[in-house]
Amino acid sequence: MVKPLTPKTTKIGFIGLGVMGGSMALNLLRKGYELHVYNRTLAKAEQLIRLGAHLHESPADLAAQVDAVITIVGFPNDVEELYLGEGGVVAHARPGTFLIDMTTSSPDLARRIYEEARKRGLRALDAPVSGGDVGAREARLSIMVGGDKEDFEAALPVFEAMGTNIVHQGGPGAGQHTKMCNQIAIASNMMGVCEAIAYARKAGLDPEQVLKSIATGAAGSWSLSNLGPRIIRGDFAPGFYIKHFIKDMRIALETADGMGLDARGLRLALSMYQQAAERGEADSGTHALYRLYE
């Protein structure tokens, strides 16, 4: 049986302190974990350092001193370099260390990291999340985990510090495949949310009143209830960047194509989000797709 990663006895290294990562790391610190951090932009680590986190100069230095490394970075190439590069986590972590990538990334890359980790006596889990900036702040993330069951069970206290809906989906790569399902569902749903609000305005309705009627019925969704009001207010600040959503949809589409699945809704959504990015919305929240309808 693998020893559980409990607070007070576990040193956690956290790499990637962006919109979601910063809040996730803070929740781990609040739960009593000894926190070690690395981030390319030092300013994003300052709050955590003031609260007691230990700063490291490189991922390699961090990996050599902790019991678990958690990463949530931008793109698959960042994940690959961070884990499998010459100065990466796999090469410098101590045997028995948990490697938990929470980036939305490629299922194939997750399996590669798992295999390389096993060769060095390391325990790798792919554990992408859903819930956006609010879910990260409130420790209410949905966490989809791939990897060995005993490793998942040992890491569960760590996941419970950051999320509430935590499911072991299967072997290595299964977490990433599940996240692709999540992103496919969101992609088409977001088109519907934006079109519905645009239609309401064109029809001379009060969009807020419309939401009261449709958000709790068959049309209801997390995006409609949480991002619909932001659209109506004209608040397009990112809980999740369009540029990162485009990355996710490309991974999902490439994977679907490889499996022989014609993901038509996903293909349309990707083309629309690419249009939004070309119009300057790459760093806006995913709900800024609405601006295509204005």
N, C-alpha and C positions, 0 to 999 in steps of 0.2 A: 504493500500500500504506500502511495506517495504522500509525504507529509503535506498537510494543507498549508496554504499561504495565508496565515492569519496575521492580523495587526500585532504590533509590538515585537513579533519575532521575524518579520520579513522585511528585507530591504528591497524597495521597488525603484527601478530606474525608469524614467518617463522621457520619451523623446518625441517632440512635436507639440508645441504649446500654442496652437492656433485657436480658432473660434471655438472648437469643441475640446481640444486637448487640454487647454489651460484649466477649464472647469473640471474636467475629469481628474486631472492631477490634484487639483485642490480638494476634491472630495476624498481622494485616497489619503491625503494629508490629514484631513479632518477625522477620518476613521482610525487614525493612529499609526498608519504605516510610516516607516522611515523612508523619506522620498529623496531620490537623487534625480537630477534633471540635466538635460542637454537640449539646447535650442539654438539654431543658427542666429536668430535675432535675440540678443541678450535681454532687451527691454521686456519681452514677453515672459521672462522668467523672474523678473524682479519681485513681484508680489509673493511668489512662492518662496523665494529666497528669504524675504523678510519674515515669513511665517515658519521658517526652519528647514526648508529644503536645501540639499547640498548640490552645488553647481559643479559640473564637470566640463572639461575643455574639449572632449571628443566622445563620440559614441563608444569607441574602444575602451577608453578609460572608465566610462560609466559601466559598461558591460562586465568588466573584470571585477567589480566590487559589489554587485547586487545579486539577489536571489531570483529576481524576475525583471525582465525588460519589457516595457509596453511601448509600442510605437503607434502614432497616428499622424501620418505625413501626407504629402500631396498626391503623388503619382506613382504608378508601378515602378518606374525607373528609379525613383527615390527609395522605394522599399528594397529593390534589388541591390542597389549600392549600399544601403544601410546595413543589410543583413549579409550579403554575399561578397561585398567588395573586400579588397585587401585589408582595409582598416575597419572592417565591419564587425557586427555584433557576433556572428557565428564564430568567427576566428578568435575572438577574445573573451567570450563568456566562459565561466567555469563549468565543468561537468555538472549536470543536474539543474542548471539554470533554466527557468521558463522563459520562452520567447513568445510574446503575445502581440501579434500585429493586428491592430484595430483599424488600420487604413482600409478603405474599400479598394480592393486591388484584384489582380488576376487569380482565378482559381488555380491555374497551372503554376504560377509563381508561388502560391501558397504551398503547393505540393513539393516544389523544388526546395523551398526553405525547410520544410519538414524533413525531407530526406537528408539534406546536408546537416541539419541539426542532429538527427539521429546518429550520424557517423561520428559525431563528437560528444555523444552522451548528453545532448541537450533535449529539452522538451518544448516542442513548438505547437502553438495553437493559432489558427486564423480566426479572428473574432471581430468582424466589422459591426458597426452600430447604426442604429436609426433613432431619430428623435430630435435631431437638430440642436441648436444652441440652447433652447429651453430645456430639453431633455438632459443635456449635458450638465447644465447648471443645477438642476433639481435632482440629479442622480436617478432619472427615470428613463434611461436609455433602454432600447431593445437591443440585446446582444446576441448575435448568431454565431455559434462556435463550431469550428471544425478541428478535428484532431483526436487523439486517443482519449477514451472515456475517463480513464483514471487521472489523466492530466487535467481534463475539464473539471472533474470533481475536486481536485486539489486546488485549482485556481478559482473555484466558485466564490470564496470570500472576497477575493479581489473584484470579481465581476459584480458582486452584490453591493460593493461600495460605489459603483457607478451606474447601475441599472436595476430595473425591476422585472423585465421580461427577458429571462436568460435561458436559452435553449441550446442543448447540444444537438447539432444537426447531423453529425456523422463524422467520417474520417477527414483527413487533411484536404482542404479545399472546399469542404461542404459549407462552411460558414460563408465563404465568398460566393458560392453558387446561390445560397439563400439570399444574400444581399442583392445579387443580380435580380432575383425575383422581386424583391422589394423595390428596386429602382425601376423595373419595368412597369410595375403597378402604379408607382408615383408618376411616371412620365406621362402616361395617357390620362391619368386622373387630373394632373395639373392642367393639361389642355382643357379639360372639361370645366374645371374651376374657373379658369380665366375667361373662357367663352361664356359661361353662365353669368358672370358679373358684367361682362361687356354687353351681353344681351339685355340684362336688367336695366342698365343705364340707357341703352338705345331705346328701350320701351318706355322710358320715363318713370321707372320704378325707383324706389329707395332701396339700394342694394343691401343695406343693413336689415331692413324689414324682410327682404327676400331670404336672407340667410336664416332668419328666425323660423321661416317656414320650411326650408329645404335641408338645413344642416342636420336635423335629427331624424329625417326620413330615409328613404331608400337611397337618396343621393348623398347621404352623409359620408364624410371621410375626415381623417386628421387634417389633410390639406385644406379642405373647405372650412373647417372650424377654426383652425389656427392661422392659416395664411390668408384666407378670404378677408378677414378684418384688416389685415395689414395692407392688402391690395386696395381696399376701399379707402383707407387712410392715406394712401400714397407712400407708405413706408416700405421701401424695397431693400432695406439693410439686410445683409446676408446672415441667415442662420446656417445656410449652406450655399456655397458659391455656385453660380451657373457654370463657371469654368471647370469646377470639379464634377458637377453633374454630367457635363458633356463627356468628361473622361470616363465616368461610370457607364454611361450609355454606350460608349464605344466598346468598352470591355464586354458589356452584355451582348451587344450586337455581334461582335466578332465570335463570342462563345456560342451564341445561338446559331450563327451561320455554320460554325464548325460541327454542330450537332444536327444540322439539317432542318432547323426550325425557322420558318419565315415569320419573323417578329415584325409585323406590319405597323402596328401602333407605335412600337419603339422606334422604328425607322422614321416615321413621320415626326414624332416628338424630337428626335435628334436633329432633324433638319430644321425644325422651328427654333430650337435652342441655339443652333449654330447661327441662325439669322439674328437672334437676340444678341449673341456675343459680338457679331460683326457690327452691330449698332451701338456698341459700347457698354453692354450690360454684363460682360464676363465676370466682373467682381461684384455684381448685385446678387441678391438672393434668388432662388429658383422661381419664386413667384413673380419676378420681374418679367417673366414671359408675357404677362398681361400687357406690357407696353407694345407688343406687336399688334394688339387689337385697338389701341388708341388712335 
